[in-house]
Amino acid sequence: MSAQNSATGIRPIAVGPAGPLGSLGGTAQAALGVLSFSFSFPATAWALEGFGPWTVTGLRGVLAALLAGTCLLATGARVPPRSAWPGLAAVAVGCAVGFPLLSTLALRLSSTAHSAVVIGLLPLATAAVGALRAGARPPRAFWLAATAGAAVVLAFTVQQSGGAGLTTADLYLFGALLLCAFGYAEGGRLARDLPGWQVIAWGVVAALPVTALTGALALTTEPVHWNWHGLTGLAYLAAVSQFGGFVVWYRGMAAIGVPRASQLQLAQPLLTLCWAVLLLAETLPVTAVPAALAVVGCIAVTQRAGRGGR
């Protein structure tokens, strides 16, 4: 899914100014990262056509860890210092296990379009967690916009349930939102000292014992239907959503800076809505696009307010 990662934090990763060519390449890589993550929910929907939710979570984690571990070995990356281990544990729990599992469980019960609007709140949640974690004091406009974005998503979910309140799928999504926000905030903090791609690489490797056990147990209890959609979705989630997308996203962010990369990220919820229609033939709820646009607007305000408050 998604990489609404440290790009939404209050403090940027320190990078030097990029020249014209570096800026162009960095913009292209950051845009590719956003595009890559926008396919995560449709890929999850496809994966669920062949595998159960626990199987999808376990196998995507195992495959991503094998890919990340190979890259770490090939580049001779050193094991991070012990001081980084708690943060990497947060990345593992939030980004490699918690978000994949809860979002997959949600997509069994809810449409991709509905889920995209709810998870569109992730940048706001990550920014808030990052501010609190760093002891920052963003201006009032930041918190007002963040609260407004949360209110929009809450109103959307209640409207979609016919006024009955939050559904089980919504609870899964909000749980995924919170876990991933903490994982991304810690990842953004660690990325000031480690190469960004290594943060996610070590995170998925650290989660391997859990994902391997989850996948092994799930394969014995959940049915498997071998089909093209299931295999394609699983491969995409492992290679791109869980690892590869982070590589180009972090490289682009390092080249052009967090604020500029963040502006590209505003398109992600809307792109996911497009793929829900084009790839999954879903019918968008009438309020989906207005709600997504409202959330995007709130994210833009928080980013501007956050930069002004540094």
C-alpha positions as CSV (number, residue, x, y, z in Angstrom):
1,M,0.0,0.0,0.0
2,S,1.0,1.8,0.8
3,A,4.0,4.6,1.4
4,Q,2.5,7.5,3.1
5,N,5.6,7.2,5.1
6,S,7.9,9.8,6.5
7,A,6.8,12.2,3.8
8,T,4.0,13.2,6.1
9,G,6.1,13.8,9.2
10,I,6.8,17.2,10.6
11,R,10.5,17.0,10.4
12,P,12.1,16.3,7.0
13,I,14.9,13.9,6.2
14,A,17.9,16.0,5.7
15,V,18.9,16.1,2.1
16,G,21.0,18.5,0.0
17,P,19.6,20.5,-2.8
18,A,19.2,18.7,-6.1
19,G,20.3,20.0,-9.5
20,P,17.9,20.2,-12.4
21,L,18.6,16.7,-13.6
22,G,18.6,15.2,-10.1
23,S,15.4,17.0,-9.4
24,L,13.8,15.7,-12.5
25,G,14.9,12.1,-11.8
26,G,13.9,12.4,-8.1
27,T,10.4,13.7,-9.1
28,A,10.0,10.7,-11.5
29,Q,11.0,8.2,-8.8
30,A,8.8,9.7,-6.2
31,A,5.9,9.8,-8.6
32,L,6.6,6.1,-9.5
33,G,6.5,5.3,-5.8
34,V,3.1,6.9,-5.4
35,L,1.8,5.2,-8.5
36,S,3.1,1.8,-7.2
37,F,1.4,2.1,-3.8
38,S,-1.9,3.2,-5.4
39,F,-2.2,-0.4,-6.7
40,S,-1.9,-2.0,-3.3
41,F,-5.6,-2.3,-2.5
42,P,-6.6,-3.6,-5.9
43,A,-3.7,-6.1,-5.7
44,T,-5.0,-7.2,-2.3
45,A,-8.4,-7.7,-3.7
46,W,-6.9,-9.9,-6.5
47,A,-4.8,-11.9,-4.0
48,L,-7.9,-12.7,-2.0
49,E,-9.4,-14.4,-5.0
50,G,-6.8,-17.1,-4.6
51,F,-5.8,-17.1,-0.9
52,G,-7.2,-16.4,2.5
53,P,-6.4,-13.2,4.4
54,W,-3.9,-14.8,6.8
55,T,-2.2,-16.6,4.0
56,V,-1.9,-13.4,2.0
57,T,-0.3,-11.6,4.9
58,G,2.1,-14.4,5.7
59,L,3.2,-15.1,2.2
60,R,3.7,-11.5,1.1
61,G,5.8,-10.9,4.2
62,V,7.9,-14.0,3.6
63,L,8.5,-13.1,-0.1
64,A,9.3,-9.5,0.7
65,A,11.7,-10.5,3.4
66,L,13.5,-12.9,1.0
67,L,13.8,-10.1,-1.6
68,A,14.9,-7.5,1.0
69,G,17.4,-9.9,2.6
70,T,18.9,-10.6,-0.8
71,C,19.4,-6.8,-1.4
72,L,20.9,-6.3,2.1
73,L,23.4,-9.1,1.5
74,A,24.2,-7.9,-2.0
75,T,25.0,-4.4,-0.8
76,G,26.9,-5.5,2.3
77,A,24.5,-3.6,4.6
78,R,25.5,-3.7,8.2
79,V,23.1,-4.7,11.0
80,P,21.7,-1.5,12.5
81,P,22.9,-0.5,15.9
82,R,20.9,-1.6,18.9
83,S,19.5,1.9,19.4
84,A,17.6,1.5,16.1
85,W,16.0,-1.9,17.1
86,P,13.0,-0.5,18.9
87,G,12.2,1.7,15.9
88,L,12.7,-1.2,13.5
89,A,10.3,-3.3,15.7
90,A,7.7,-0.6,15.3
91,V,8.2,-0.7,11.5
92,A,7.9,-4.5,11.5
93,V,4.7,-4.5,13.6
94,G,3.1,-1.6,11.9
95,C,4.2,-1.9,8.2
96,A,5.1,-5.5,7.7
97,V,2.4,-7.3,9.9
98,G,-0.3,-5.0,11.3
99,F,-1.3,-2.9,8.3
100,P,-1.1,-5.8,5.8
101,L,-3.2,-8.1,8.0
102,L,-5.8,-5.6,9.1
103,S,-6.2,-4.0,5.6
104,T,-6.5,-7.5,4.0
105,L,-9.2,-8.5,6.6
106,A,-11.0,-5.3,5.8
107,L,-11.0,-5.8,2.1
108,R,-12.7,-9.2,2.6
109,L,-15.7,-7.2,3.9
110,S,-15.5,-3.8,2.2
111,S,-14.9,-2.4,-1.3
112,T,-11.5,-1.1,-2.5
113,A,-13.1,2.4,-3.0
114,H,-14.4,2.6,0.5
115,S,-11.1,1.4,2.0
116,A,-9.1,3.9,-0.1
117,V,-11.1,6.8,1.3
118,V,-10.6,5.7,4.9
119,I,-6.9,4.9,4.5
120,G,-6.5,8.2,2.7
121,L,-6.3,9.6,6.3
122,L,-3.0,7.8,6.8
123,P,-0.8,10.9,6.0
124,L,-2.6,12.9,8.6
125,A,-2.3,10.2,11.2
126,T,1.4,9.7,10.4
127,A,2.0,13.5,10.7
128,A,0.2,13.7,14.0
129,V,2.1,10.7,15.4
130,G,5.4,12.0,14.1
131,A,4.8,15.4,15.7
132,L,4.0,13.9,19.0
133,R,6.9,11.4,18.8
134,A,9.4,14.2,18.0
135,G,8.0,16.5,20.6
136,A,7.2,19.1,17.9
137,R,4.6,21.8,18.4
138,P,2.8,22.3,15.0
139,P,0.6,25.4,14.7
140,R,-3.1,25.3,15.5
141,A,-4.0,25.2,11.7
142,F,-2.2,21.8,11.5
143,W,-4.4,20.2,14.2
144,L,-7.6,21.9,12.9
145,A,-7.0,20.4,9.4
146,A,-6.1,17.0,10.8
147,T,-9.3,17.0,12.9
148,A,-11.3,18.1,9.9
149,G,-9.8,15.3,7.8
150,A,-10.7,12.7,10.5
151,A,-14.2,14.1,10.8
152,V,-14.7,13.8,7.0
153,V,-13.6,10.1,7.0
154,L,-15.7,9.3,10.1
155,A,-18.8,10.9,8.5
156,F,-18.1,9.0,5.3
157,T,-17.9,5.7,7.1
158,V,-21.1,6.3,9.0
159,Q,-22.9,7.4,5.9
160,Q,-21.8,4.3,4.1
161,S,-23.2,2.1,6.9
162,G,-26.6,3.8,6.5
163,G,-26.2,5.6,9.8
164,A,-25.5,2.3,11.7
165,G,-22.0,3.4,12.8
166,L,-18.7,1.8,12.2
167,T,-18.7,-1.6,10.5
168,T,-16.2,-4.4,11.3
169,A,-14.3,-3.5,8.1
170,D,-14.0,0.1,9.3
171,L,-12.6,-1.1,12.7
172,Y,-10.0,-3.1,10.8
173,L,-9.1,-0.1,8.7
174,F,-8.8,2.3,11.6
175,G,-6.7,-0.3,13.4
176,A,-4.5,-0.6,10.3
177,L,-4.3,3.2,10.1
178,L,-3.0,3.6,13.6
179,L,-0.5,0.8,13.5
180,C,0.9,1.9,10.1
181,A,1.1,5.6,11.3
182,F,3.3,4.5,14.2
183,G,5.4,2.3,11.9
184,Y,5.8,5.1,9.3
185,A,6.6,7.7,12.0
186,E,9.3,5.5,13.4
187,G,10.6,4.7,9.9
188,G,10.8,8.4,9.1
189,R,12.8,9.0,12.3
190,L,15.2,6.1,11.5
191,A,15.6,7.3,7.9
192,R,17.5,10.3,9.2
193,D,20.3,7.9,10.2
194,L,19.9,4.9,7.9
195,P,19.2,4.8,4.1
196,G,15.4,4.8,3.8
197,W,15.3,1.5,1.8
198,Q,17.2,-0.2,4.5
199,V,14.7,0.8,7.1
200,I,11.9,-1.0,5.4
201,A,14.2,-3.9,4.4
202,W,15.3,-4.5,8.0
203,G,11.7,-4.1,9.1
204,V,10.4,-6.9,6.8
205,V,13.3,-9.1,7.7
206,A,12.7,-8.5,11.4
207,A,9.1,-9.6,10.9
208,L,10.0,-12.8,9.0
209,P,9.6,-15.2,12.0
210,V,6.0,-13.9,12.5
211,T,5.1,-13.8,8.8
212,A,6.7,-17.2,8.1
213,L,4.7,-18.8,11.0
214,T,1.5,-17.0,10.0
215,G,1.9,-18.2,6.4
216,A,2.7,-21.8,7.3
217,L,-0.3,-22.1,9.7
218,A,-2.6,-20.3,7.3
219,L,-1.8,-22.6,4.4
220,T,-3.0,-25.6,6.5
221,T,-6.3,-24.0,7.4
222,E,-7.3,-21.6,4.6
223,P,-8.3,-22.8,1.2
224,V,-6.1,-22.0,-1.8
225,H,-7.4,-21.5,-5.3
226,W,-4.6,-21.2,-7.8
227,N,-5.5,-18.6,-10.3
228,W,-3.9,-15.7,-12.2
229,H,-5.4,-12.9,-10.2
230,G,-4.4,-14.5,-6.9
231,L,-0.8,-15.1,-7.9
232,T,-0.4,-11.7,-9.6
233,G,-1.9,-9.8,-6.6
234,L,0.3,-11.7,-4.1
235,A,3.5,-11.1,-6.2
236,Y,2.7,-7.4,-6.5
237,L,2.1,-7.0,-2.8
238,A,5.4,-8.8,-1.9
239,A,7.7,-7.2,-4.5
240,V,6.2,-3.7,-4.7
241,S,3.8,-2.8,-1.9
242,Q,6.0,-4.4,0.8
243,F,9.4,-3.5,-0.4
244,G,10.2,-2.3,-4.0
245,G,7.9,0.7,-3.9
246,F,9.6,2.0,-0.8
247,V,13.0,1.9,-2.7
248,V,12.0,4.3,-5.4
249,W,9.9,6.4,-3.0
250,Y,12.7,7.0,-0.6
251,R,15.2,7.6,-3.4
252,G,12.9,10.2,-5.0
253,M,12.3,11.8,-1.6
254,A,16.0,12.1,-0.9
255,A,16.5,13.8,-4.3
256,I,13.8,16.4,-4.2
257,G,13.0,16.7,-0.5
258,V,10.1,15.7,1.7
259,P,7.8,18.7,1.0
260,R,7.8,18.3,-2.8
261,A,7.5,14.5,-2.6
262,S,4.5,14.9,-0.3
263,Q,2.7,17.0,-2.9
264,L,2.8,14.1,-5.3
265,Q,1.5,11.8,-2.6
266,L,-1.8,13.7,-2.5
267,A,-2.9,11.9,-5.7
268,Q,-2.7,8.4,-4.2
269,P,-6.2,8.0,-2.8
270,L,-7.7,9.3,-6.0
271,L,-5.6,7.0,-8.1
272,T,-6.7,4.0,-6.0
273,L,-10.3,5.0,-6.7
274,C,-9.6,5.0,-10.4
275,W,-8.0,1.5,-10.2
276,A,-11.0,0.3,-8.2
277,V,-13.2,1.2,-11.2
278,L,-10.9,0.2,-14.0
279,L,-9.4,-3.0,-12.6
280,L,-12.1,-4.3,-10.3
281,A,-15.2,-2.9,-12.0
282,E,-16.4,-1.4,-8.7
283,T,-19.1,1.2,-8.6
284,L,-17.9,4.2,-6.7
285,P,-20.2,5.4,-3.8
286,V,-21.6,8.9,-4.7
287,T,-19.7,10.4,-1.7
288,A,-16.4,8.7,-2.3
289,V,-14.8,11.2,-4.6
290,P,-15.9,14.3,-2.7
291,A,-14.7,12.7,0.6
292,A,-11.4,11.8,-1.0
293,L,-10.9,15.3,-2.3
294,A,-11.8,16.8,1.1
295,V,-9.2,14.5,2.8
296,V,-6.6,15.5,0.2
297,G,-7.4,19.2,0.9
298,C,-6.9,18.6,4.6
299,I,-3.6,16.9,4.0
300,A,-2.4,19.8,1.9
301,V,-3.2,22.2,4.7
302,T,-1.4,20.1,7.3
303,Q,1.7,20.0,5.2
304,R,1.7,23.7,4.6
305,A,1.0,24.4,8.3
306,G,3.7,21.9,9.4
307,R,6.3,23.5,7.2
308,G,5.4,26.9,8.5
309,G,5.7,25.7,12.1
310,R,9.2,24.4,11.8
